[in-house]
Amino acid sequence: MALVRYHCAICGESIDDGSQFDPCGVSIFSNLNKHESEQLEQMFFCHYECFKGSLEPGVREYLNFEDQK
Ligand SMILES: [Zn+2]
């Protein structure tokens, strides 16, 4: 049993250890067009499949962890 429990930021369910890529983390960066000192970063936990499903289909093609294994 894992000591740390992860909850998916997209579906709200807990993330179990069973899948091939989970738990995943998604980072968001603010102000990418500004100087680094003005940028902020925060990471959220999620299921790989939830993140993949949230992407627009044309972008989803670029998420290819399956092909990198
Ligand atoms: Zn999820």
N, CA, C, O and the ligand as a Tripos MOL2 file, in Angstrom:
@<TRIPOS>MOLECULE
protein
  277   275    70     0     0
PROTEIN
NO_CHARGES

@<TRIPOS>ATOM
      1 N           0.8460   -1.2070    0.0000 N.3       1 MET1
      2 CA          0.0000    0.0000    0.0000 C.3       1 MET1
      3 C           0.8790    1.2540    0.0000 C.2       1 MET1
      4 O           1.8120    1.3690    0.7950 O.2       1 MET1
      5 N           0.5740    2.1750   -0.8880 N.am      2 ALA2
      6 CA          1.3640    3.3970   -0.9960 C.3       2 ALA2
      7 C           1.0960    4.3170    0.1890 C.2       2 ALA2
      8 O          -0.0260    4.3940    0.6910 O.2       2 ALA2
      9 N           2.1310    5.0050    0.6250 N.am      3 LEU3
     10 CA          1.9710    5.9330    1.7500 C.3       3 LEU3
     11 C           1.3090    7.2250    1.3100 C.2       3 LEU3
     12 O           0.5910    7.8580    2.0830 O.2       3 LEU3
     13 N           1.5520    7.6140    0.0710 N.am      4 VAL4
     14 CA          0.9790    8.8530   -0.4490 C.3       4 VAL4
     15 C          -0.1880    8.5100   -1.3550 C.2       4 VAL4
     16 O          -0.0620    7.6420   -2.2200 O.2       4 VAL4
     17 N          -1.3180    9.1740   -1.1750 N.am      5 ARG5
     18 CA         -2.4750    8.9660   -2.0350 C.3       5 ARG5
     19 C          -2.5600   10.1330   -3.0050 C.2       5 ARG5
     20 O          -2.4540   11.2950   -2.6120 O.2       5 ARG5
     21 N          -2.7490    9.8130   -4.2580 N.am      6 TYR6
     22 CA         -2.8870   10.8400   -5.2810 C.3       6 TYR6
     23 C          -4.3440   10.8930   -5.7290 C.2       6 TYR6
     24 O          -4.9900    9.8570   -5.8860 O.2       6 TYR6
     25 N          -4.8520   12.1000   -5.9310 N.am      7 HIS7
     26 CA         -6.2010   12.2680   -6.4630 C.3       7 HIS7
     27 C          -6.1150   12.9960   -7.7890 C.2       7 HIS7
     28 O          -5.3970   13.9870   -7.9240 O.2       7 HIS7
     29 N          -6.8480   12.5000   -8.7570 N.am      8 CYS8
     30 CA         -6.8140   13.0630  -10.1010 C.3       8 CYS8
     31 C          -7.5050   14.4310  -10.1290 C.2       8 CYS8
     32 O          -8.6380   14.5710   -9.6700 O.2       8 CYS8
     33 N          -6.8170   15.4280  -10.6680 N.am      9 ALA9
     34 CA         -7.3520   16.7800  -10.7480 C.3       9 ALA9
     35 C          -8.4400   16.9000  -11.8010 C.2       9 ALA9
     36 O          -9.1480   17.9060  -11.8390 O.2       9 ALA9
     37 N          -8.5860   15.9070  -12.6480 N.am     10 ILE10
     38 CA         -9.5590   15.9840  -13.7350 C.3      10 ILE10
     39 C         -10.8440   15.2440  -13.3760 C.2      10 ILE10
     40 O         -11.9320   15.7950  -13.5400 O.2      10 ILE10
     41 N         -10.7390   14.0000  -12.8860 N.am     11 CYS11
     42 CA        -11.9530   13.2300  -12.5800 C.3      11 CYS11
     43 C         -12.2620   13.1840  -11.0900 C.2      11 CYS11
     44 O         -13.3750   12.8230  -10.7070 O.2      11 CYS11
     45 N         -11.3070   13.5400  -10.2460 N.am     12 GLY12
     46 CA        -11.5250   13.5650   -8.8060 C.3      12 GLY12
     47 C         -11.3660   12.2260   -8.1140 C.2      12 GLY12
     48 O         -11.4710   12.1500   -6.8900 O.2      12 GLY12
     49 N         -11.1160   11.1770   -8.8650 N.am     13 GLU13
     50 CA        -10.9590    9.8470   -8.2610 C.3      13 GLU13
     51 C          -9.5120    9.6570   -7.7900 C.2      13 GLU13
     52 O          -8.6100   10.3770   -8.2190 O.2      13 GLU13
     53 N          -9.3080    8.6870   -6.9100 N.am     14 SER14
     54 CA         -7.9460    8.3910   -6.4790 C.3      14 SER14
     55 C          -7.2000    7.6940   -7.6210 C.2      14 SER14
     56 O          -7.8040    7.0540   -8.4820 O.2      14 SER14
     57 N          -5.9000    7.8340   -7.6000 N.am     15 ILE15
     58 CA         -5.0630    7.2460   -8.6390 C.3      15 ILE15
     59 C          -4.3640    6.0370   -8.0410 C.2      15 ILE15
     60 O          -3.5200    6.1700   -7.1550 O.2      15 ILE15
     61 N          -4.7170    4.8740   -8.5250 N.am     16 ASP16
     62 CA         -4.1180    3.6340   -8.0370 C.3      16 ASP16
     63 C          -2.8250    3.3590   -8.7800 C.2      16 ASP16
     64 O          -2.5420    3.9580   -9.8170 O.2      16 ASP16
     65 N          -2.0500    2.4430   -8.2280 N.am     17 ASP17
     66 CA         -0.7400    2.1350   -8.8080 C.3      17 ASP17
     67 C          -0.8230    1.2090  -10.0110 C.2      17 ASP17
     68 O           0.1930    0.9340  -10.6490 O.2      17 ASP17
     69 N          -2.0020    0.7320  -10.3250 N.am     18 GLY18
     70 CA         -2.1320   -0.3520  -11.2790 C.3      18 GLY18
     71 C          -1.8190   -0.0440  -12.7190 C.2      18 GLY18
     72 O          -1.4600   -0.9580  -13.4620 O.2      18 GLY18
     73 N          -1.9360    1.2000  -13.1560 N.am     19 SER19
     74 CA         -1.7860    1.4490  -14.5840 C.3      19 SER19
     75 C          -0.3210    1.6130  -14.9790 C.2      19 SER19
     76 O           0.5640    1.7220  -14.1310 O.2      19 SER19
     77 N          -0.0980    1.6270  -16.2550 N.am     20 GLN20
     78 CA          1.2690    1.6470  -16.7840 C.3      20 GLN20
     79 C           1.9930    2.9650  -16.5100 C.2      20 GLN20
     80 O           3.2070    2.9630  -16.3050 O.2      20 GLN20
     81 N           1.2730    4.0890  -16.5020 N.am     21 PHE21
     82 CA          1.9270    5.3980  -16.4170 C.3      21 PHE21
     83 C           1.5590    6.2060  -15.1720 C.2      21 PHE21
     84 O           2.2090    7.2130  -14.8930 O.2      21 PHE21
     85 N           0.5570    5.8050  -14.4310 N.am     22 ASP22
     86 CA          0.0850    6.6030  -13.2910 C.3      22 ASP22
     87 C           0.9190    6.3720  -12.0410 C.2      22 ASP22
     88 O           1.5290    5.3090  -11.9200 O.2      22 ASP22
     89 N           0.9750    7.3120  -11.1090 N.am     23 PRO23
     90 CA          0.3310    8.6130  -11.2360 C.3      23 PRO23
     91 C           1.1230    9.5630  -12.1400 C.2      23 PRO23
     92 O           2.3520    9.5100  -12.1890 O.2      23 PRO23
     93 N           0.4050   10.4220  -12.8450 N.am     24 CYS24
     94 CA          1.0290   11.4380  -13.6840 C.3      24 CYS24
     95 C           0.9240   12.7980  -13.0100 C.2      24 CYS24
     96 O           0.1000   13.0010  -12.1180 O.2      24 CYS24
     97 N           1.7680   13.7260  -13.4470 N.am     25 GLY25
     98 CA          1.6930   15.1080  -13.0000 C.3      25 GLY25
     99 C           1.6400   16.0140  -14.2090 C.2      25 GLY25
    100 O           2.3670   15.8120  -15.1810 O.2      25 GLY25
    101 N           0.7750   17.0130  -14.1470 N.am     26 VAL26
    102 CA          0.6740   17.9990  -15.2170 C.3      26 VAL26
    103 C           1.0320   19.3540  -14.6320 C.2      26 VAL26
    104 O           0.4480   19.7810  -13.6350 O.2      26 VAL26
    105 N           1.9930   20.0300  -15.2530 N.am     27 SER27
    106 CA          2.4070   21.3410  -14.7610 C.3      27 SER27
    107 C           1.8410   22.4530  -15.6270 C.2      27 SER27
    108 O           1.7460   22.3280  -16.8480 O.2      27 SER27
    109 N           1.4680   23.5380  -14.9720 N.am     28 ILE28
    110 CA          1.0170   24.7280  -15.6920 C.3      28 ILE28
    111 C           1.9900   25.8660  -15.3680 C.2      28 ILE28
    112 O           2.3900   26.0570  -14.2200 O.2      28 ILE28
    113 N           2.3540   26.6070  -16.4050 N.am     29 PHE29
    114 CA          3.2740   27.7270  -16.2650 C.3      29 PHE29
    115 C           2.5370   28.9910  -16.6830 C.2      29 PHE29
    116 O           1.8740   29.0160  -17.7200 O.2      29 PHE29
    117 N           2.6540   30.0260  -15.8830 N.am     30 SER30
    118 CA          2.0070   31.2890  -16.2330 C.3      30 SER30
    119 C           2.9830   32.2020  -16.9780 C.2      30 SER30
    120 O           4.1990   32.0320  -16.9020 O.2      30 SER30
    121 N           2.4310   33.1490  -17.6810 N.am     31 ASN31
    122 CA          3.2060   34.2370  -18.2960 C.3      31 ASN31
    123 C           4.3910   33.7560  -19.1300 C.2      31 ASN31
    124 O           5.4990   34.2770  -19.0010 O.2      31 ASN31
    125 N           4.1560   32.7690  -19.9800 N.am     32 LEU32
    126 CA          5.2560   32.2130  -20.7700 C.3      32 LEU32
    127 C           5.9250   33.2450  -21.6770 C.2      32 LEU32
    128 O           7.0830   33.0840  -22.0640 O.2      32 LEU32
    129 N           5.1970   34.2900  -22.0070 N.am     33 ASN33
    130 CA          5.7620   35.3080  -22.8980 C.3      33 ASN33
    131 C           6.4910   36.4150  -22.1210 C.2      33 ASN33
    132 O           6.9260   37.4120  -22.6970 O.2      33 ASN33
    133 N           6.6130   36.2180  -20.8060 N.am     34 LYS34
    134 CA          7.2910   37.2300  -19.9850 C.3      34 LYS34
    135 C           8.5660   36.6570  -19.3740 C.2      34 LYS34
    136 O           8.8520   35.4670  -19.5000 O.2      34 LYS34
    137 N           9.3180   37.5210  -18.7150 N.am     35 HIS35
    138 CA         10.5790   37.1000  -18.0950 C.3      35 HIS35
    139 C          10.3190   36.0200  -17.0550 C.2      35 HIS35
    140 O           9.2640   35.9840  -16.4230 O.2      35 HIS35
    141 N          11.3080   35.1350  -16.8900 N.am     36 GLU36
    142 CA         11.1890   34.0130  -15.9570 C.3      36 GLU36
    143 C          10.7930   34.4540  -14.5480 C.2      36 GLU36
    144 O          10.0790   33.7370  -13.8470 O.2      36 GLU36
    145 N          11.2540   35.6230  -14.1430 N.am     37 SER37
    146 CA         10.9540   36.0990  -12.7910 C.3      37 SER37
    147 C           9.4670   36.4060  -12.6160 C.2      37 SER37
    148 O           8.9860   36.5240  -11.4900 O.2      37 SER37
    149 N           8.7480   36.5330  -13.7120 N.am     38 GLU38
    150 CA          7.3080   36.8200  -13.6470 C.3      38 GLU38
    151 C           6.4700   35.5620  -13.8480 C.2      38 GLU38
    152 O           5.2400   35.6290  -13.8610 O.2      38 GLU38
    153 N           7.1280   34.4160  -14.0050 N.am     39 GLN39
    154 CA          6.4020   33.1790  -14.2620 C.3      39 GLN39
    155 C           6.1590   32.4040  -12.9720 C.2      39 GLN39
    156 O           6.9520   32.4650  -12.0320 O.2      39 GLN39
    157 N           5.0630   31.6840  -12.9500 N.am     40 LEU40
    158 CA          4.7290   30.7990  -11.8410 C.3      40 LEU40
    159 C           4.4700   29.4160  -12.4010 C.2      40 LEU40
    160 O           4.0680   29.2700  -13.5550 O.2      40 LEU40
    161 N           4.7050   28.3850  -11.5700 N.am     41 GLU41
    162 CA          4.4820   27.0070  -11.9920 C.3      41 GLU41
    163 C           3.7530   26.2640  -10.8870 C.2      41 GLU41
    164 O           4.0450   26.4420   -9.7040 O.2      41 GLU41
    165 N           2.8120   25.4380  -11.2800 N.am     42 GLN42
    166 CA          2.1340   24.5810  -10.3130 C.3      42 GLN42
    167 C           1.8540   23.2430  -10.9800 C.2      42 GLN42
    168 O           1.5100   23.1880  -12.1610 O.2      42 GLN42
    169 N           2.0070   22.1480  -10.2040 N.am     43 MET43
    170 CA          1.7670   20.8210  -10.7540 C.3      43 MET43
    171 C           0.5310   20.1920  -10.1370 C.2      43 MET43
    172 O           0.2650   20.3550   -8.9460 O.2      43 MET43
    173 N          -0.2150   19.4750  -10.9520 N.am     44 PHE44
    174 CA         -1.4090   18.7520  -10.5140 C.3      44 PHE44
    175 C          -1.2460   17.2850  -10.8640 C.2      44 PHE44
    176 O          -0.6540   16.9420  -11.8880 O.2      44 PHE44
    177 N          -1.7800   16.4150   -9.9990 N.am     45 PHE45
    178 CA         -1.7630   14.9730  -10.2630 C.3      45 PHE45
    179 C          -2.9540   14.6120  -11.1320 C.2      45 PHE45
    180 O          -4.0180   15.2210  -11.0190 O.2      45 PHE45
    181 N          -2.7790   13.6290  -11.9940 N.am     46 CYS46
    182 CA         -3.9060   13.1590  -12.7970 C.3      46 CYS46
    183 C          -3.6260   11.7610  -13.3280 C.2      46 CYS46
    184 O          -2.4870   11.2940  -13.3410 O.2      46 CYS46
    185 N          -4.7080   11.1010  -13.7700 N.am     47 HIS47
    186 CA         -4.5650    9.8610  -14.5180 C.3      47 HIS47
    187 C          -4.0500   10.1950  -15.9140 C.2      47 HIS47
    188 O          -4.4240   11.2150  -16.4930 O.2      47 HIS47
    189 N          -3.2100    9.3510  -16.4370 N.am     48 TYR48
    190 CA         -2.7440    9.5300  -17.8130 C.3      48 TYR48
    191 C          -3.9180    9.5710  -18.7800 C.2      48 TYR48
    192 O          -3.9820   10.4200  -19.6690 O.2      48 TYR48
    193 N          -4.8550    8.6300  -18.5880 N.am     49 GLU49
    194 CA         -5.9860    8.5510  -19.5070 C.3      49 GLU49
    195 C          -6.8960    9.7770  -19.4000 C.2      49 GLU49
    196 O          -7.4560   10.2130  -20.4060 O.2      49 GLU49
    197 N          -7.0520   10.3380  -18.2030 N.am     50 CYS50
    198 CA         -7.8820   11.5430  -18.0470 C.3      50 CYS50
    199 C          -7.2490   12.7310  -18.7610 C.2      50 CYS50
    200 O          -7.9320   13.4900  -19.4480 O.2      50 CYS50
    201 N          -5.9310   12.8850  -18.5920 N.am     51 PHE51
    202 CA         -5.2650   13.9920  -19.2690 C.3      51 PHE51
    203 C          -5.3470   13.8220  -20.7760 C.2      51 PHE51
    204 O          -5.6240   14.7680  -21.5120 O.2      51 PHE51
    205 N          -5.1010   12.5990  -21.2180 N.am     52 LYS52
    206 CA         -5.1620   12.3270  -22.6530 C.3      52 LYS52
    207 C          -6.5540   12.6530  -23.1940 C.2      52 LYS52
    208 O          -6.6880   13.2520  -24.2610 O.2      52 LYS52
    209 N          -7.5830   12.2560  -22.4520 N.am     53 GLY53
    210 CA         -8.9520   12.4960  -22.8790 C.3      53 GLY53
    211 C          -9.3560   13.9600  -22.8650 C.2      53 GLY53
    212 O         -10.3100   14.3500  -23.5370 O.2      53 GLY53
    213 N          -8.6270   14.7800  -22.0950 N.am     54 SER54
    214 CA         -8.9850   16.2000  -22.0050 C.3      54 SER54
    215 C          -8.4160   17.0040  -23.1680 C.2      54 SER54
    216 O          -8.8020   18.1520  -23.3850 O.2      54 SER54
    217 N          -7.4960   16.3950  -23.9160 N.am     55 LEU55
    218 CA         -6.8540   17.1160  -25.0170 C.3      55 LEU55
    219 C          -7.7310   17.1270  -26.2640 C.2      55 LEU55
    220 O          -8.4940   16.1950  -26.5150 O.2      55 LEU55
    221 N          -7.6090   18.1600  -27.0070 N.am     56 GLU56
    222 CA         -8.2640   18.2600  -28.3150 C.3      56 GLU56
    223 C          -7.6640   17.1500  -29.1960 C.2      56 GLU56
    224 O          -6.4530   16.9330  -29.1610 O.2      56 GLU56
    225 N          -8.4880   16.4500  -29.9800 N.am     57 PRO57
    226 CA         -8.0020   15.2740  -30.7110 C.3      57 PRO57
    227 C          -6.7410   15.5140  -31.5410 C.2      57 PRO57
    228 O          -5.8850   14.6330  -31.6150 O.2      57 PRO57
    229 N          -6.6100   16.6560  -32.1500 N.am     58 GLY58
    230 CA         -5.4230   16.9210  -32.9550 C.3      58 GLY58
    231 C          -4.1620   17.0170  -32.1180 C.2      58 GLY58
    232 O          -3.0800   16.6540  -32.5800 O.2      58 GLY58
    233 N          -4.2920   17.5050  -30.8880 N.am     59 VAL59
    234 CA         -3.1520   17.6130  -29.9710 C.3      59 VAL59
    235 C          -2.8730   16.2680  -29.3200 C.2      59 VAL59
    236 O          -1.7250   15.9270  -29.0310 O.2      59 VAL59
    237 N          -3.9330   15.5150  -29.0960 N.am     60 ARG60
    238 CA         -3.8140   14.2130  -28.4220 C.3      60 ARG60
    239 C          -2.8230   13.2960  -29.1380 C.2      60 ARG60
    240 O          -2.1680   12.4670  -28.5070 O.2      60 ARG60
    241 N          -2.7190   13.4490  -30.4500 N.am     61 GLU61
    242 CA         -1.7980   12.6110  -31.2220 C.3      61 GLU61
    243 C          -0.3470   12.7890  -30.7800 C.2      61 GLU61
    244 O           0.4730   11.8910  -30.9730 O.2      61 GLU61
    245 N          -0.0230   13.9430  -30.1860 N.am     62 TYR62
    246 CA          1.3530   14.2030  -29.7760 C.3      62 TYR62
    247 C           1.6910   13.5850  -28.4260 C.2      62 TYR62
    248 O           2.8640   13.4940  -28.0640 O.2      62 TYR62
    249 N           0.6690   13.1560  -27.6700 N.am     63 LEU63
    250 CA          0.9210   12.5030  -26.3940 C.3      63 LEU63
    251 C           1.1160   11.0120  -26.6690 C.2      63 LEU63
    252 O           0.1570   10.2860  -26.9280 O.2      63 LEU63
    253 N           2.3620   10.5720  -26.6080 N.am     64 ASN64
    254 CA          2.6540    9.2300  -27.1120 C.3      64 ASN64
    255 C           3.5370    8.4200  -26.1770 C.2      64 ASN64
    256 O           4.4950    7.7840  -26.6170 O.2      64 ASN64
    257 N           3.2130    8.4420  -24.8750 N.am     65 PHE65
    258 CA          3.9980    7.6320  -23.9390 C.3      65 PHE65
    259 C           4.0020    6.1660  -24.3580 C.2      65 PHE65
    260 O           5.0010    5.4700  -24.1780 O.2      65 PHE65
    261 N           2.8820    5.6950  -24.9200 N.am     66 GLU66
    262 CA          2.7920    4.2910  -25.3210 C.3      66 GLU66
    263 C           3.8740    3.9400  -26.3380 C.2      66 GLU66
    264 O           4.4170    2.8350  -26.3230 O.2      66 GLU66
    265 N           4.1810    4.8840  -27.2170 N.am     67 ASP67
    266 CA          5.1530    4.6180  -28.2670 C.3      67 ASP67
    267 C           6.5980    4.7100  -27.7590 C.2      67 ASP67
    268 O           7.5250    4.2580  -28.4330 O.2      67 ASP67
    269 N           6.7860    5.2940  -26.5770 N.am     68 GLN68
    270 CA          8.1380    5.4930  -26.0460 C.3      68 GLN68
    271 C           8.5890    4.3570  -25.1440 C.2      68 GLN68
    272 O           9.7500    4.3050  -24.7360 O.2      68 GLN68
    273 N           7.6620    3.4380  -24.8280 N.am     69 LYS69
    274 CA          8.0140    2.3230  -23.9360 C.3      69 LYS69
    275 C           8.8220    1.2620  -24.6590 C.2      69 LYS69
    276 O           9.2000    0.2570  -24.0570 O.2      69 LYS69
    277 ZN         -8.7870   10.8050  -13.5400 Zn       70 ZN70
@<TRIPOS>BOND
     1     1     2 1
     2     2     3 1
     3     3     4 2
     4     3     5 am
     5     5     6 1
     6     6     7 1
     7     7     8 2
     8     7     9 am
     9     9    10 1
    10    10    11 1
    11    11    12 2
    12    11    13 am
    13    13    14 1
    14    14    15 1
    15    15    16 2
    16    15    17 am
    17    17    18 1
    18    18    19 1
    19    19    20 2
    20    19    21 am
    21    21    22 1
    22    22    23 1
    23    23    24 2
    24    23    25 am
    25    25    26 1
    26    26    27 1
    27    27    28 2
    28    27    29 am
    29    29    30 1
    30    30    31 1
    31    31    32 2
    32    31    33 am
    33    33    34 1
    34    34    35 1
    35    35    36 2
    36    35    37 am
    37    37    38 1
    38    38    39 1
    39    39    40 2
    40    39    41 am
    41    41    42 1
    42    42    43 1
    43    43    44 2
    44    43    45 am
    45    45    46 1
    46    46    47 1
    47    47    48 2
    48    47    49 am
    49    49    50 1
    50    50    51 1
    51    51    52 2
    52    51    53 am
    53    53    54 1
    54    54    55 1
    55    55    56 2
    56    55    57 am
    57    57    58 1
    58    58    59 1
    59    59    60 2
    60    59    61 am
    61    61    62 1
    62    62    63 1
    63    63    64 2
    64    63    65 am
    65    65    66 1
    66    66    67 1
    67    67    68 2
    68    67    69 am
    69    69    70 1
    70    70    71 1
    71    71    72 2
    72    71    73 am
    73    73    74 1
    74    74    75 1
    75    75    76 2
    76    75    77 am
    77    77    78 1
    78    78    79 1
    79    79    80 2
    80    79    81 am
    81    81    82 1
    82    82    83 1
    83    83    84 2
    84    83    85 am
    85    85    86 1
    86    86    87 1
    87    87    88 2
    88    87    89 am
    89    89    90 1
    90    90    91 1
    91    91    92 2
    92    91    93 am
    93    93    94 1
    94    94    95 1
    95    95    96 2
    96    95    97 am
    97    97    98 1
    98    98    99 1
    99    99   100 2
   100    99   101 am
   101   101   102 1
   102   102   103 1
   103   103   104 2
   104   103   105 am
   105   105   106 1
   106   106   107 1
   107   107   108 2
   108   107   109 am
   109   109   110 1
   110   110   111 1
   111   111   112 2
   112   111   113 am
   113   113   114 1
   114   114   115 1
   115   115   116 2
   116   115   117 am
   117   117   118 1
   118   118   119 1
   119   119   120 2
   120   119   121 am
   121   121   122 1
   122   122   123 1
   123   123   124 2
   124   123   125 am
   125   125   126 1
   126   126   127 1
   127   127   128 2
   128   127   129 am
   129   129   130 1
   130   130   131 1
   131   131   132 2
   132   131   133 am
   133   133   134 1
   134   134   135 1
   135   135   136 2
   136   135   137 am
   137   137   138 1
   138   138   139 1
   139   139   140 2
   140   139   141 am
   141   141   142 1
   142   142   143 1
   143   143   144 2
   144   143   145 am
   145   145   146 1
   146   146   147 1
   147   147   148 2
   148   147   149 am
   149   149   150 1
   150   150   151 1
   151   151   152 2
   152   151   153 am
   153   153   154 1
   154   154   155 1
   155   155   156 2
   156   155   157 am
   157   157   158 1
   158   158   159 1
   159   159   160 2
   160   159   161 am
   161   161   162 1
   162   162   163 1
   163   163   164 2
   164   163   165 am
   165   165   166 1
   166   166   167 1
   167   167   168 2
   168   167   169 am
   169   169   170 1
   170   170   171 1
   171   171   172 2
   172   171   173 am
   173   173   174 1
   174   174   175 1
   175   175   176 2
   176   175   177 am
   177   177   178 1
   178   178   179 1
   179   179   180 2
   180   179   181 am
   181   181   182 1
   182   182   183 1
   183   183   184 2
   184   183   185 am
   185   185   186 1
   186   186   187 1
   187   187   188 2
   188   187   189 am
   189   189   190 1
   190   190   191 1
   191   191   192 2
   192   191   193 am
   193   193   194 1
   194   194   195 1
   195   195   196 2
   196   195   197 am
   197   197   198 1
   198   198   199 1
   199   199   200 2
   200   199   201 am
   201   201   202 1
   202   202   203 1
   203   203   204 2
   204   203   205 am
   205   205   206 1
   206   206   207 1
   207   207   208 2
   208   207   209 am
   209   209   210 1
   210   210   211 1
   211   211   212 2
   212   211   213 am
   213   213   214 1
   214   214   215 1
   215   215   216 2
   216   215   217 am
   217   217   218 1
   218   218   219 1
   219   219   220 2
   220   219   221 am
   221   221   222 1
   222   222   223 1
   223   223   224 2
   224   223   225 am
   225   225   226 1
   226   226   227 1
   227   227   228 2
   228   227   229 am
   229   229   230 1
   230   230   231 1
   231   231   232 2
   232   231   233 am
   233   233   234 1
   234   234   235 1
   235   235   236 2
   236   235   237 am
   237   237   238 1
   238   238   239 1
   239   239   240 2
   240   239   241 am
   241   241   242 1
   242   242   243 1
   243   243   244 2
   244   243   245 am
   245   245   246 1
   246   246   247 1
   247   247   248 2
   248   247   249 am
   249   249   250 1
   250   250   251 1
   251   251   252 2
   252   251   253 am
   253   253   254 1
   254   254   255 1
   255   255   256 2
   256   255   257 am
   257   257   258 1
   258   258   259 1
   259   259   260 2
   260   259   261 am
   261   261   262 1
   262   262   263 1
   263   263   264 2
   264   263   265 am
   265   265   266 1
   266   266   267 1
   267   267   268 2
   268   267   269 am
   269   269   270 1
   270   270   271 1
   271   271   272 2
   272   271   273 am
   273   273   274 1
   274   274   275 1
   275   275   276 2
@<TRIPOS>SUBSTRUCTURE
     1 MET1         2 RESIDUE 1 A MET
     2 ALA2         6 RESIDUE 1 A ALA
     3 LEU3        10 RESIDUE 1 A LEU
     4 VAL4        14 RESIDUE 1 A VAL
     5 ARG5        18 RESIDUE 1 A ARG
     6 TYR6        22 RESIDUE 1 A TYR
     7 HIS7        26 RESIDUE 1 A HIS
     8 CYS8        30 RESIDUE 1 A CYS
     9 ALA9        34 RESIDUE 1 A ALA
    10 ILE10       38 RESIDUE 1 A ILE
    11 CYS11       42 RESIDUE 1 A CYS
    12 GLY12       46 RESIDUE 1 A GLY
    13 GLU13       50 RESIDUE 1 A GLU
    14 SER14       54 RESIDUE 1 A SER
    15 ILE15       58 RESIDUE 1 A ILE
    16 ASP16       62 RESIDUE 1 A ASP
    17 ASP17       66 RESIDUE 1 A ASP
    18 GLY18       70 RESIDUE 1 A GLY
    19 SER19       74 RESIDUE 1 A SER
    20 GLN20       78 RESIDUE 1 A GLN
    21 PHE21       82 RESIDUE 1 A PHE
    22 ASP22       86 RESIDUE 1 A ASP
    23 PRO23       90 RESIDUE 1 A PRO
    24 CYS24       94 RESIDUE 1 A CYS
    25 GLY25       98 RESIDUE 1 A GLY
    26 VAL26      102 RESIDUE 1 A VAL
    27 SER27      106 RESIDUE 1 A SER
    28 ILE28      110 RESIDUE 1 A ILE
    29 PHE29      114 RESIDUE 1 A PHE
    30 SER30      118 RESIDUE 1 A SER
    31 ASN31      122 RESIDUE 1 A ASN
    32 LEU32      126 RESIDUE 1 A LEU
    33 ASN33      130 RESIDUE 1 A ASN
    34 LYS34      134 RESIDUE 1 A LYS
    35 HIS35      138 RESIDUE 1 A HIS
    36 GLU36      142 RESIDUE 1 A GLU
    37 SER37      146 RESIDUE 1 A SER
    38 GLU38      150 RESIDUE 1 A GLU
    39 GLN39      154 RESIDUE 1 A GLN
    40 LEU40      158 RESIDUE 1 A LEU
    41 GLU41      162 RESIDUE 1 A GLU
    42 GLN42      166 RESIDUE 1 A GLN
    43 MET43      170 RESIDUE 1 A MET
    44 PHE44      174 RESIDUE 1 A PHE
    45 PHE45      178 RESIDUE 1 A PHE
    46 CYS46      182 RESIDUE 1 A CYS
    47 HIS47      186 RESIDUE 1 A HIS
    48 TYR48      190 RESIDUE 1 A TYR
    49 GLU49      194 RESIDUE 1 A GLU
    50 CYS50      198 RESIDUE 1 A CYS
    51 PHE51      202 RESIDUE 1 A PHE
    52 LYS52      206 RESIDUE 1 A LYS
    53 GLY53      210 RESIDUE 1 A GLY
    54 SER54      214 RESIDUE 1 A SER
    55 LEU55      218 RESIDUE 1 A LEU
    56 GLU56      222 RESIDUE 1 A GLU
    57 PRO57      226 RESIDUE 1 A PRO
    58 GLY58      230 RESIDUE 1 A GLY
    59 VAL59      234 RESIDUE 1 A VAL
    60 ARG60      238 RESIDUE 1 A ARG
    61 GLU61      242 RESIDUE 1 A GLU
    62 TYR62      246 RESIDUE 1 A TYR
    63 LEU63      250 RESIDUE 1 A LEU
    64 ASN64      254 RESIDUE 1 A ASN
    65 PHE65      258 RESIDUE 1 A PHE
    66 GLU66      262 RESIDUE 1 A GLU
    67 ASP67      266 RESIDUE 1 A ASP
    68 GLN68      270 RESIDUE 1 A GLN
    69 LYS69      274 RESIDUE 1 A LYS
    70 ZN70       277 GROUP 0 **** ****
